[in-house]
Amino acid sequence: MGRLSGKVAIITGAAQGMGESHAKTFVEEGAKVILTDINDTAGQALADSLGENAMFIHHDVTSYEGWQNVLREGEARFGTVNVLVNNAGVIGKLANTIELEPDDYHFVCNINQTGVFYGMQVVIPSMQKAGGGSIVNVSSIAGMLANYGSPNIAYVGSKFAVRGMTKQVAVEFGPQNIRCNSIHPGYINTPMMAAATDAEGGEALSMIPLGRLADPREVSNLAIFLASDESSYISGMEHVIDGAMTAG
Ligand SMILES: NC(=O)c1ccc[n+]([C@@H]2O[C@H](COP(=O)([O-])OP(=O)(O)OC[C@H]3O[C@@H](n4cnc5c(N)ncnc54)[C@H](O)[C@@H]3O)[C@@H](O)[C@H]2O)c1
């Protein structure tokens, strides 16, 4: 039996990067997984490669109707949903706070913050029907501390918001056996990070005591733990995974 046997999980932003890794490892651990993304080609190909316990649904997390459609189609195929991994996210434009265009600010917040709210609002009723569930919201170390080198008030603000919404939901829905935790990755080796570290000229490595970027699977191990019953008394907390980058 896998660590996620009996789980039905929605994973957003599952076409590449950490979401892709979460989808693969969740299926390996026995979950039925609903992969969603705006990248249909990669998302569908990944779901096809994972077999009958995976399905892909086109989904922009900023669309409320999109969320309702994901839940409807996902429940029809796999039954009530008891795990939600709100992983989809964007960095957006790097600009200092007085130069960032309002549209660029809202673009990031709509995906990183509003998308997480919509997801929890739409999926929690399915968890209530299921008798409980676990929500894993992907924030960032930028949800713990401000950025020095690359100012990004929209990213930092939205990732702090994810951390706060996580605690609110943990408190509100704990009595119904619904747990909610946030993950705060440091520098993880994904397409998003490749772009960001190029922009920083590779300086990030010198700030990481473990001396390397993480493999996405190392974050998936944390997501599996939080999604599984192994973490049955852990809720409302931040889980930083950053190679000790923010420890000093
Ligand atoms: N890579 C890192 O080092 C790092 C560090 C901290 C936090 N994070 C967070 O982890 C999460 C995953 O990051 P990643 O590095 O795997 O990113 P990535 O860019 O490699 O993958 C993100 C995925 O989200 C999808 N996506 C983008 N906008 C979407 C939308 N509106 N609706 C649905 N899907 C959408 C993309 O198509 C892509 O498949 C993000 O929330 C990110 O902010 C990443």
The ligand as an ORCA input file, in Angstrom:
! r2SCAN-3c Opt
* xyz 0 1
  N      11.226     27.007     -8.136
  C      11.450     27.556     -6.971
  O      12.605     27.654     -6.542
  C      10.322     28.054     -6.115
  C      10.650     28.596     -4.872
  C       9.630     29.016     -4.033
  C       8.320     28.856     -4.400
  N       8.032     28.339     -5.624
  C       6.617     28.163     -5.949
  O       6.393     26.812     -6.292
  C       5.321     26.714     -7.229
  C       5.787     25.922     -8.442
  O       6.933     26.552     -8.970
  P       7.821     25.932    -10.144
  O       9.197     26.403     -9.878
  O       7.538     24.497    -10.311
  O       7.234     26.789    -11.381
  P       7.185     26.476    -12.947
  O       7.098     27.815    -13.612
  O       8.270     25.563    -13.349
  O       5.777     25.731    -13.100
  C       4.583     26.412    -12.794
  C       3.418     25.771    -13.515
  O       2.257     26.580    -13.231
  C       1.524     26.750    -14.429
  N       0.722     27.982    -14.384
  C       1.136     29.244    -14.528
  N       0.085     30.082    -14.485
  C      -1.018     29.318    -14.293
  C      -2.395     29.596    -14.154
  N      -2.865     30.857    -14.244
  N      -3.253     28.573    -13.946
  C      -2.789     27.300    -13.890
  N      -1.494     26.970    -14.030
  C      -0.617     27.977    -14.219
  C       2.577     26.792    -15.530
  O       2.023     26.496    -16.806
  C       3.567     25.747    -15.051
  O       3.267     24.463    -15.541
  C       4.921     28.164     -7.540
  O       3.821     28.520     -6.737
  C       6.142     28.955     -7.137
  O       5.832     30.289     -6.802
  C       9.000     27.946     -6.491
*
